[in-house]
Amino acid sequence: MGVVVRWLIAIGLILAGLFLSPLAYAADPLVVWHAYRGAEEEGLRAVTEEWNRQNSDVPVRLLPVPYEAFANRLTSAIPRGHGPDVFIAAHERAADWDRSGLVRRLDGEVDTERHHPVTVEALIYEDHLLGVPLAYKGLALFYNTDLLAGPPKTTDEMLEIAREHTDSAEGSFGLVYEAANFYMHVPWLFGFGGEIFDENGDLALASKEAEASLLFADRLVNQERVVPREATGSLVSHLFSNGQAPMAISGSWFLGEIGDSVPFDIAPLPVVSETGKAATPLMTVEAAFISSRSTRPEEAVRFAEFMASEEMAVVRALKGLQPVTTLSAYDHKEVGEHPILSKFRAQLDSSIPMPNDPRMRSVWEPATQALGQVLRGMVTPDVALAQAEQRIHLYTRPPPEPRDPTPLMIGLLVIGILASVYGGWRFRRDRVWARMKDSKLAYLYMGPAIVGMGFLIVIPFVVGSAVSLFTHQEGEFTYVGLANFIDIILSQEYGLTDPHSFYFTLLVTVGWTALNVFLHVSIGLALALLLRDPWMRLRGIYRVLLIIPWAIPNYITALIWRGMFHEQLGAVNGMLAWVGVEPISWFSQFATAFAANVVTNTWLGFPFMMVVTLGALQAIPTDLEEAASVDGASRWQRFRHVTWPLLKPALVPAVVLGTVWTFNMFNVIYLVSEGAPGGSTDILVTEAYRWAFERGERYGLAAAYATLIFVIIGSWTWLATRRRS
């Protein structure tokens, strides 16, 4: 009886859910995606709570999404109807989202008069408004009020102040900013009259004005030496917070990095003395975008306008410390006289919105490489800019022509039929089913591993291989056959010695792998033999200490070594200076940058080989070596004829595994040398990453690289294991 009652209750609940679903739908919340953290998230939550209090019939639910995954999740979720109604994001990719049909155009639906015109301009693409401006972020000049009475008005004043506060012996600099980062260099580019795109939308990076800006950056770093070389964000915050730099150029994110005890103020960037133009940074607008798949776009627009209203802009400004775009918010005394917000408001008048042209994402890598080459004294500014423009044109070239997928489908069908016939024949001939029934327990144990490998390895590989036959543009995948492989293998756009050539990168990858594996095995074997000797005391402690480099996550180790190779402040050059050797600019030349990568990866890799060798050595009977010693064999002869042959069966699989790891060691290359100089130390896996995420989302080309990597590694593994057998 109890079972019947439970079934009746379950059926009743299901029917009630069906009948009440329209009412439940009416109360479904608007879903809002954001990537805010800290104070900004608190400000957004305060606004949302006020909306929910006033609009209980249309509640809003906030969903935080990691910044790194934000764009990819949007492009994958919205077309499938699983995305948000509203998402808050920077405006740079608005044009891409519009061309992909991901956002709703808001022409005539938004009060643009309440916002600063520059912030509205940033959200217009092809005469269409794509979002509701909320806040903006850009660069400004931070200065220590204990060290400076006031900010410099011109670059000449800035240089004079910087010289007074620079002391290389004390490790202090007059000005700190990431000089080799093109985003940080843009204010000088615009201040000298340069452009990225001209009025007609054509690329205009190579110009006399742009050359002058590069020479100015070179003057700051190499001639006057008032700016540290190879500065990173962490180094900038460290020097400014420790009082070792009176001035820093950064954005609003810098506020959370400055030490609490540091007295500072913010001012607009100075006027370029040579031109009389203000150093003009790029400005990023954070806006509320309405999903094109939102089921309630009117309510979504209402919420976006609510966030941008004067009252809520004040809340976001004061609680979230956001420089808001709503002009009337600055009429409120707390906002208009705020020591931080008012300064960013002053900088806004001399800012240029980040171009939302889709080509802009292909500008950063070549432009940053050009800037780095000039700062390292490798080429002149005109050559560097010409090379940058050439690479930008290559990155933004039209995709391959679409191909007819019919031959592919026919080929796959034929292969599938032949594979099924052959598999069925082998299945019957070898009595596989009967043998499986006899080993049911073994398959039961192996089942989870087989399923896991299928989902984590086989399916992703098949999907990736399939993507290599397509090109991606504006959210759409188009079948192009083997065009991506032909592009890579023929390398028609690059010479054989160009770092972007597949063969140059392959040669670097093979050399990188061979040298690293050799050092891993040599050092690991030597240490294992040393730690095996019974005369060595405290062997257990040494073993633990030597395993630590392998136990620490490799990306942390890579960042540590990157800092140690810093030209001016790194420990490596400090040790060289101690013995009388001049400091080395490790990332200025291929040989030294490659050596820095190898040293870092050797530190990471030798403990694995040491552990494997120690385990294998313990399995070798000591009687064999003792017998050889009694027969008069020397230490070297015992190792060569007794120990080494018995070690090889254990070392070969370790070498194969180490080769695969090293061949695809992304973190060390990407974080230590960052591909410098000019991409010459990139390996195949980092090249694939750059095509996917730094050169216009060329996913098909990146997938083709990944497929070729699999073929190369698979062939090597097959040959190595076959030779062993």
C-alpha positions in Angstrom: 0.0 0.0 0.0 2.8 2.3 0.9 4.4 1.8 -2.6 1.1 2.8 -4.3 0.8 6.0 -2.2 4.4 7.0 -3.0 3.7 6.5 -6.8 0.5 8.6 -6.5 2.4 11.4 -4.8 5.1 11.3 -7.4 2.5 11.5 -10.3 0.7 14.3 -8.5 4.0 16.3 -8.2 4.8 15.8 -11.9 1.3 17.0 -13.0 1.5 20.0 -10.7 4.8 20.9 -12.2 3.4 20.7 -15.7 0.4 22.9 -14.9 2.4 25.4 -12.8 5.3 25.7 -15.2 4.0 28.8 -16.9 3.7 30.5 -13.5 7.2 29.3 -12.6 8.5 30.6 -15.9 7.2 34.1 -15.2 9.4 34.1 -12.1 12.4 32.7 -13.8 15.3 35.1 -13.1 17.3 37.0 -15.7 20.7 35.5 -15.8 23.6 37.9 -15.8 27.2 36.8 -16.4 30.1 38.8 -15.1 33.8 38.4 -14.3 34.0 40.9 -11.4 35.8 40.1 -8.2 36.3 42.0 -4.9 34.8 45.5 -4.6 33.5 45.5 -8.2 31.5 42.4 -7.5 30.2 43.9 -4.2 29.0 46.9 -6.1 27.2 44.8 -8.7 25.5 42.8 -6.0 24.3 45.9 -4.3 22.7 47.1 -7.6 21.2 43.7 -8.2 19.7 43.5 -4.7 18.0 46.9 -5.3 16.6 45.8 -8.6 15.2 42.6 -7.1 13.6 44.7 -4.4 11.9 47.0 -6.9 11.2 44.3 -9.5 10.2 41.1 -7.7 8.4 39.9 -10.8 11.6 39.9 -12.9 14.4 38.8 -10.5 18.0 38.9 -11.6 20.5 36.1 -10.8 24.2 36.9 -11.0 26.6 34.2 -12.3 30.3 34.9 -11.9 32.4 33.4 -14.8 36.3 33.2 -14.7 37.7 36.0 -16.8 40.0 33.6 -18.8 37.0 31.5 -19.9 34.5 34.3 -20.3 34.7 34.8 -24.1 34.9 31.1 -25.0 31.9 30.3 -22.8 29.9 33.0 -24.5 30.6 31.8 -28.0 29.8 28.2 -27.1 26.8 28.8 -24.8 24.7 31.5 -26.5 24.2 29.8 -29.9 22.9 26.7 -28.1 20.5 28.7 -26.0 22.4 28.1 -22.7 23.9 31.5 -22.3 22.9 34.5 -20.2 20.3 37.1 -20.8 22.8 39.9 -20.0 26.6 39.7 -19.8 29.0 42.4 -18.6 32.2 42.5 -20.6 34.9 44.7 -22.1 34.0 46.2 -25.5 37.0 45.0 -27.5 35.2 41.9 -28.9 31.8 43.6 -29.4 32.2 43.6 -33.2 33.0 39.9 -33.2 29.9 39.2 -31.1 27.8 41.3 -33.5 29.1 39.6 -36.6 28.5 36.2 -35.0 25.0 37.1 -34.0 25.6 36.8 -30.3 24.4 40.3 -29.2 21.2 42.3 -29.7 21.6 45.7 -31.3 20.3 48.4 -29.1 19.6 51.2 -31.6 17.0 53.6 -30.1 16.6 51.6 -26.9 19.3 53.2 -24.8 19.7 56.7 -23.4 23.2 57.5 -24.7 23.0 61.2 -23.7 23.7 60.2 -20.0 27.1 58.7 -20.9 30.5 60.2 -21.8 30.6 60.3 -25.7 33.9 58.4 -25.9 32.4 55.5 -24.0 29.4 55.4 -26.4 31.7 55.6 -29.4 33.5 52.5 -28.2 30.3 50.5 -28.4 29.3 51.5 -31.9 30.1 49.2 -34.8 28.9 49.8 -38.3 26.5 52.5 -37.0 24.9 50.1 -34.5 24.9 50.5 -30.7 25.9 47.1 -29.2 25.8 47.6 -25.5 25.0 49.9 -22.5 28.2 51.6 -21.1 28.8 51.0 -17.4 32.4 51.7 -16.5 35.8 52.3 -18.2 39.4 51.4 -17.5 42.5 53.0 -18.8 46.0 54.0 -17.9 47.0 57.0 -15.7 50.1 58.2 -13.8 50.5 57.1 -10.2 52.9 59.1 -8.1 54.2 58.9 -4.6 53.2 62.1 -2.7 56.1 61.7 -0.2 58.6 61.7 -3.0 57.0 64.2 -5.4 55.3 67.5 -4.7 53.1 67.0 -7.8 52.9 65.2 -11.1 54.9 66.2 -14.2 53.0 68.1 -16.9 55.3 67.2 -19.8 57.6 64.3 -20.8 60.6 66.6 -20.3 59.5 67.2 -16.7 58.9 63.5 -16.3 62.4 62.7 -17.5 64.0 65.3 -15.3 62.2 63.9 -12.2 63.0 60.3 -13.3 66.7 61.1 -13.6 66.8 62.5 -10.1 65.2 59.4 -8.6 67.2 56.7 -10.5 70.0 54.9 -8.8 71.0 51.7 -10.4 73.2 50.8 -7.5 70.3 51.0 -5.1 67.9 49.4 -7.6 65.6 52.4 -7.8 64.1 53.9 -10.9 62.4 57.2 -11.7 59.5 55.7 -13.6 58.2 52.1 -13.7 55.8 50.6 -16.2 55.8 47.5 -18.5 57.8 49.2 -21.2 57.9 46.1 -23.5 54.1 45.7 -23.4 52.5 47.4 -26.4 49.3 48.3 -24.6 51.4 50.3 -22.1 53.3 51.9 -25.0 50.2 53.1 -26.9 50.1 56.4 -25.0 53.5 57.4 -26.4 52.4 56.1 -29.8 49.4 58.4 -29.9 51.3 61.2 -28.1 53.8 61.3 -31.0 50.9 61.4 -33.5 51.0 57.7 -34.5 48.0 55.5 -35.3 47.0 51.8 -35.3 44.3 52.2 -37.9 43.8 55.3 -40.0 40.5 57.1 -40.7 39.7 54.7 -43.5 40.2 51.7 -41.2 43.5 50.7 -42.9 46.4 49.5 -40.8 48.8 52.5 -40.2 51.2 51.2 -37.6 54.4 51.7 -39.6 54.9 55.5 -39.7 57.5 58.1 -38.8 55.4 59.1 -35.7 55.3 55.5 -34.6 59.1 55.2 -35.1 59.6 58.3 -32.9 57.5 56.7 -30.1 59.7 53.6 -30.2 62.8 55.7 -30.1 61.3 57.5 -27.0 60.7 54.2 -25.3 64.2 53.1 -26.1 65.5 56.4 -24.6 63.6 55.8 -21.4 64.9 52.2 -21.0 68.3 52.0 -22.6 69.7 55.5 -22.9 68.4 57.3 -19.8 67.8 54.0 -18.0 65.1 55.5 -15.8 62.7 52.6 -16.6 63.7 49.0 -15.7 64.1 46.6 -18.6 61.9 43.5 -18.8 59.5 45.0 -16.3 56.5 42.9 -15.3 53.3 43.9 -13.5 54.6 42.4 -10.2 57.9 44.2 -10.5 56.1 47.5 -11.1 54.0 47.1 -8.0 57.0 46.0 -6.0 59.2 48.9 -6.8 56.4 51.5 -6.4 55.1 50.0 -3.1 58.7 49.9 -1.7 59.4 53.5 -2.5 62.0 52.6 -5.1 60.0 54.4 -7.8 58.2 57.8 -7.5 56.1 57.3 -10.6 54.3 54.4 -12.2 52.0 54.0 -15.2 49.2 51.6 -14.7 45.4 51.2 -14.6 42.7 51.0 -12.0 43.7 47.4 -11.2 46.9 48.8 -9.8 45.0 50.1 -6.8 44.7 46.7 -5.3 48.5 46.1 -5.7 49.8 49.2 -3.9 50.9 48.8 -0.3 48.6 50.2 2.3 51.3 52.5 3.7 52.2 54.1 0.4 50.8 57.7 0.0 50.0 58.2 -3.6 47.9 60.3 -6.0 46.8 59.9 -9.6 47.2 62.3 -12.5 46.6 62.2 -16.3 49.6 61.2 -18.4 51.9 64.0 -19.4 52.0 65.9 -22.6 54.7 64.8 -25.1 57.1 67.7 -25.3 58.2 67.0 -28.9 54.6 67.3 -30.3 52.6 69.1 -27.7 50.0 66.3 -27.7 48.9 64.5 -24.6 50.0 60.9 -24.1 46.8 59.2 -24.9 46.0 55.8 -23.6 43.6 53.3 -24.9 40.4 53.1 -22.9 38.3 49.9 -22.4 34.6 50.3 -21.8 32.8 47.7 -19.7 29.3 47.4 -20.9 26.1 45.4 -20.4 25.4 43.3 -23.6 22.0 41.7 -24.3 22.2 38.2 -25.6 20.5 37.7 -29.0 19.0 34.5 -27.6 17.5 36.1 -24.5 13.8 35.1 -24.2 13.0 38.4 -22.5 15.1 41.1 -24.2 12.9 44.0 -23.1 13.4 43.2 -19.4 17.2 42.6 -20.1 17.5 46.1 -21.6 15.6 47.5 -18.6 18.1 45.9 -16.2 21.0 47.2 -18.2 19.6 50.7 -18.2 18.9 50.4 -14.4 22.6 49.6 -13.8 23.6 52.7 -15.8 21.1 55.0 -14.0 22.5 57.9 -12.0 21.5 56.4 -8.7 23.0 52.9 -9.4 26.1 54.5 -11.0 26.8 56.2 -7.7 26.5 52.9 -5.9 28.8 51.2 -8.3 31.3 54.0 -8.1 31.4 54.2 -4.3 31.0 50.6 -3.4 32.7 49.0 -6.3 35.3 51.8 -6.9 34.4 51.8 -10.6 35.0 54.9 -12.8 31.5 54.9 -14.2 30.4 56.2 -17.6 27.3 58.0 -16.3 28.3 61.7 -16.3 25.6 62.9 -13.8 27.1 60.5 -11.2 30.1 62.9 -10.9 27.7 65.7 -9.8 27.5 63.9 -6.5 30.1 65.2 -4.2 31.3 61.8 -3.0 32.0 60.8 -6.6 33.1 64.0 -8.1 35.6 64.7 -5.4 36.7 61.1 -4.8 40.5 61.1 -4.7 40.7 58.2 -7.2 37.6 58.3 -9.3 38.0 62.0 -10.1 41.5 61.4 -11.4 40.4 58.7 -13.8 37.5 60.9 -14.9 40.1 63.6 -15.8 42.1 61.1 -17.9 39.0 60.0 -19.7 38.8 63.2 -21.7 42.2 62.4 -23.3 41.6 58.7 -23.9 40.9 56.8 -27.1 38.5 53.8 -27.0 40.1 50.5 -27.8 39.3 49.8 -31.5 36.6 47.1 -31.7 37.8 46.1 -35.1 38.2 42.3 -35.1 41.7 42.8 -36.6 42.8 44.4 -33.3 43.3 41.1 -31.6 45.9 40.2 -34.3 47.8 43.5 -33.6 49.0 42.8 -30.1 51.5 40.0 -30.7 53.4 41.5 -33.7 53.4 45.0 -32.2 54.7 43.8 -28.8 57.4 41.8 -30.6 58.4 44.9 -32.6 58.6 47.0 -29.4 60.7 44.3 -27.7 63.1 44.0 -30.6 63.7 47.8 -30.5 64.2 47.8 -26.8 66.7 44.9 -27.0 68.6 46.7 -29.8 68.0 43.9 -32.4 66.5 46.1 -35.2 65.8 49.7 -36.0 62.2 51.0 -35.4 61.4 51.2 -39.1 62.3 47.6 -39.7 60.5 46.4 -36.6 57.3 48.2 -37.6 57.4 47.0 -41.2 57.8 43.4 -40.0 54.9 43.9 -37.5 52.6 45.2 -40.3 53.6 42.3 -42.5 52.7 39.8 -39.8 49.4 41.5 -39.0 48.5 41.2 -42.6 49.3 37.5 -42.6 47.3 36.9 -39.4 44.3 38.7 -40.8 44.5 37.2 -44.3 41.2 35.7 -45.7 40.6 32.1 -44.7 40.9 29.3 -47.3 38.1 28.8 -49.8 35.3 26.5 -48.7 35.4 23.0 -50.1 32.7 20.4 -50.9 32.5 18.0 -48.0 30.9 15.3 -50.1 34.2 13.4 -50.9 35.1 13.4 -47.2 31.7 12.0 -46.2 32.0 9.3 -48.9 35.5 8.4 -47.8 34.5 8.2 -44.2 31.5 6.1 -45.1 33.7 3.7 -47.1 36.3 3.5 -44.3 33.6 2.9 -41.8 32.1 0.0 -43.8 35.5 -1.6 -44.4 36.4 -1.2 -40.8 33.1 -2.7 -39.7 33.5 -5.7 -42.0 37.1 -6.3 -41.0 36.3 -5.8 -37.3 33.4 -8.2 -37.5 35.5 -10.8 -39.3 38.3 -10.5 -36.6 35.7 -10.6 -33.9 34.3 -13.9 -35.1 37.7 -15.4 -36.1 39.3 -14.7 -32.7 36.2 -15.7 -30.7 36.4 -12.3 -28.9 33.0 -12.5 -27.3 33.7 -15.9 -25.7 37.1 -14.7 -24.4 35.5 -11.6 -23.0 32.9 -13.7 -21.1 35.7 -15.7 -19.7 37.4 -12.5 -18.4 34.4 -10.6 -17.2 36.0 -9.6 -13.9 39.1 -8.2 -15.7 36.9 -6.1 -18.0 34.9 -4.9 -15.1 38.0 -3.5 -13.5 39.2 -2.0 -16.8 35.8 -0.5 -17.6 36.1 2.8 -15.8 39.6 3.4 -17.3 38.4 2.6 -20.8 35.4 4.9 -20.5 37.6 7.7 -19.0 40.1 7.4 -21.8 37.3 7.5 -24.3 35.9 10.7 -23.0 39.1 12.4 -22.1 41.4 11.3 -24.9 39.7 9.6 -27.8 36.7 11.9 -28.3 38.7 15.1 -27.9 41.3 13.8 -30.3 38.6 12.9 -32.9 36.9 16.3 -32.5 40.2 18.2 -32.7 41.2 16.3 -35.8 37.9 17.1 -37.3 38.3 20.8 -36.5 41.6 20.8 -38.4 39.5 20.4 -41.6 37.6 23.6 -40.9 38.2 27.3 -40.7 36.5 29.5 -38.0 35.3 33.0 -38.7 32.6 35.0 -37.0 31.4 32.1 -35.0 31.0 29.8 -38.0 33.0 26.8 -39.0 33.5 26.2 -42.7 34.8 23.0 -44.2 38.1 23.7 -46.1 39.5 20.1 -46.4 43.3 19.8 -46.1 43.9 23.5 -46.7 45.1 24.1 -43.1 47.7 21.3 -43.4 48.8 22.5 -46.8 49.3 26.0 -45.4 51.4 24.7 -42.5 53.5 22.2 -44.4 54.2 24.3 -47.5 54.9 27.5 -45.4 54.4 29.6 -48.4 54.1 32.8 -46.5 57.3 32.4 -44.6 60.9 31.6 -45.4 62.5 28.5 -43.9 64.4 30.7 -41.4 61.4 32.7 -40.3 60.3 31.8 -36.8 56.7 31.4 -38.0 57.8 28.6 -40.5 56.6 25.2 -39.5 60.1 23.7 -40.3 61.9 26.3 -38.2 59.6 25.7 -35.3 59.9 21.9 -35.8 63.7 22.1 -35.8 63.6 24.2 -32.6 61.2 21.8 -31.0 63.3 18.7 -31.9 66.5 20.4 -30.6 64.7 21.5 -27.5 63.4 18.0 -26.8 66.7 16.2 -27.5 68.8 18.5 -25.4 66.5 18.4 -22.5 66.0 14.7 -22.4 69.7 14.2 -22.7 70.3 16.5 -19.7 67.4 14.9 -17.7 68.8 11.4 -18.2 72.4 12.3 -17.6 71.9 14.4 -14.4 69.2 12.0 -13.1 71.4 9.0 -13.7 74.4 10.6 -12.1 72.5 11.7 -9.0 70.9 8.2 -8.7 74.3 6.5 -8.8 75.6 8.9 -6.3 72.7 8.5 -3.9 72.9 4.7 -4.1 76.4 4.5 -2.7 76.3 3.3 0.9 79.1 5.6 2.0 76.9 8.7 1.5 75.3 9.9 4.7 71.8 11.6 4.9 70.8 10.1 1.6 67.1 10.2 2.5 67.3 14.0 3.0 69.1 14.5 -0.3 66.5 12.5 -2.1 63.6 14.5 -0.7 65.4 17.8 -1.5 66.1 16.7 -5.1 62.5 15.7 -5.7 61.2 19.1 -4.7 61.8 20.7 -8.1 59.5 18.1 -9.7 56.9 18.3 -7.0 56.4 22.1 -7.3 53.9 23.0 -10.2 55.9 23.8 -13.2 54.2 27.1 -14.0 55.3 28.4 -10.6 58.9 27.2 -11.2 58.8 28.8 -14.7 57.7 32.2 -13.2 60.5 32.0 -10.6 63.2 31.3 -13.2 61.8 34.1 -15.4 62.5 36.5 -12.5 65.9 35.0 -11.9 66.9 35.7 -15.5 65.9 39.4 -15.3 68.6 41.4 -16.9 68.9 44.1 -14.1 67.4 42.6 -11.0 67.7 38.8 -11.6 69.7 36.5 -9.4 71.5 34.8 -12.3 73.0 38.1 -13.5 73.7 39.0 -9.9 75.9 35.9 -9.6 77.6 36.6 -12.9 78.4 40.2 -11.7 79.8 38.8 -8.5 82.4 36.9 -10.5 83.1 39.8 -12.8 81.0 38.9 -15.8 78.8 41.6 -17.5 75.1 41.1 -17.1 73.4 39.3 -20.0 70.2 40.3 -21.7 68.9 36.7 -21.7 66.0 37.2 -24.0 67.7 39.4 -26.6 69.3 36.6 -28.6 68.1 33.1 -29.6 71.0 31.3 -28.0 70.6 32.9 -24.5 66.8 32.7 -24.5 66.9 29.1 -25.6 69.5 28.4 -22.9 67.3 30.0 -20.3 64.4 27.7 -21.3 66.7 24.7 -21.2 68.0 25.5 -17.7 64.5 25.9 -16.4 63.2 22.7 -17.9 66.3 20.8 -16.8 65.7 21.9 -13.2 62.1 20.6 -13.6 62.9 17.3 -15.4 65.9 15.6 -13.8 64.2 14.5 -10.6 61.8 12.3 -12.5 64.7 10.5 -14.2 66.5 10.3 -10.9 63.5 8.6 -9.2 63.1 6.1 -12.0 66.8 5.3 -12.0 66.9 4.8 -8.3 64.0 2.4 -8.5 65.7 0.4 -11.2 69.0 0.4 -9.4 67.4 -1.2 -6.4 66.2 -4.1 -8.5 69.8 -4.9 -9.7 71.4 -7.7 -7.6 74.5 -6.4 -5.9 76.1 -9.8 -6.4 76.6 -9.1 -10.1 78.6 -6.0 -9.5 80.5 -7.6 -6.7 81.4 -10.5 -9.0 82.6 -8.2 -11.7 84.7 -6.3 -9.1 86.3 -9.5 -8.0 87.1 -10.3 -11.6 89.0 -7.0 -11.8 86.5 -4.8 -13.6 86.9 -1.1 -13.0 84.1 1.1 -11.8 83.4 2.3 -15.4 83.5 -1.3 -16.7 81.0 -2.4 -14.1 78.7 0.4 -15.0 79.0 -0.2 -18.8 78.7 -4.0 -18.8 76.6 -4.8 -15.8 74.6 -1.8 -14.5 73.7 0.0 -17.8 72.3 -3.1 -19.6 70.0 -3.8 -16.6 68.9 -0.1 -16.4 67.9 0.2 -20.1 64.6 -1.7 -19.8 63.4 0.7 -17.1 64.9 3.9 -18.7 63.5 3.4 -22.2 59.8 3.9 -21.2 60.9 6.9 -19.0 62.7 8.4 -21.9 59.7 8.0 -24.2 57.5 9.6 -21.6 60.0 12.4 -20.9 60.2 13.0 -24.6 56.4 13.4 -24.9 56.3 15.8 -21.9 59.2 17.9 -23.1 58.0 18.0 -26.7 54.8 19.6 -25.4 56.3 21.6 -22.5 54.0 24.7 -23.0 54.5 26.4 -19.6 58.3 26.9 -19.7 58.4 28.3 -23.2 55.3 30.5 -22.8 56.3 31.8 -19.3 60.1 32.0 -19.4 61.2 33.3 -22.8 57.6 34.0 -24.0 58.9 33.0 -27.4 61.5 35.8 -27.5 63.2 37.0 -29.4 60.6 37.5 -32.1 59.0 34.1 -31.6 62.2 32.2 -32.4 62.1 30.1 -29.2 58.5 29.0 -29.7 57.8 25.3 -30.1 55.0 23.6 -32.0 52.6 23.6 -29.0 53.0 27.3 -28.2 52.7 28.1 -31.9 49.3 26.2 -32.0 48.2 28.2 -28.9 49.0 31.5 -30.5 47.1 30.7 -33.7 44.1 29.7 -31.6 44.0 32.6 -29.1 46.3 35.4 -30.2 46.0 35.6 -34.0 42.3 35.9 -34.7 40.9 32.5 -33.4 42.3 30.4 -36.2 41.1 27.3 -34.5 41.4 25.1 -37.6 45.0 26.0 -38.1 45.7 25.4 -34.4 43.9 22.0 -34.6 46.0 21.1 -37.6 49.2 21.9 -35.6 47.9 19.7 -32.8 47.2 16.9 -35.2 50.7 17.1 -36.7 52.1 17.1 -33.1 50.2 13.9 -32.4 51.5 12.3 -35.6 55.1 13.2 -34.8 54.9 12.1 -31.2 52.9 8.9 -32.1 55.5 8.0 -34.7 58.4 8.5 -32.3 56.7 6.5 -29.6 56.0 3.6 -32.0 59.5 3.6 -33.3 61.0 3.7 -29.8 58.9 0.9 -28.4 59.3 -1.2 -31.6 63.1 -0.9 -31.4 63.0 -1.8 -27.7 61.0 -5.0 -28.5 
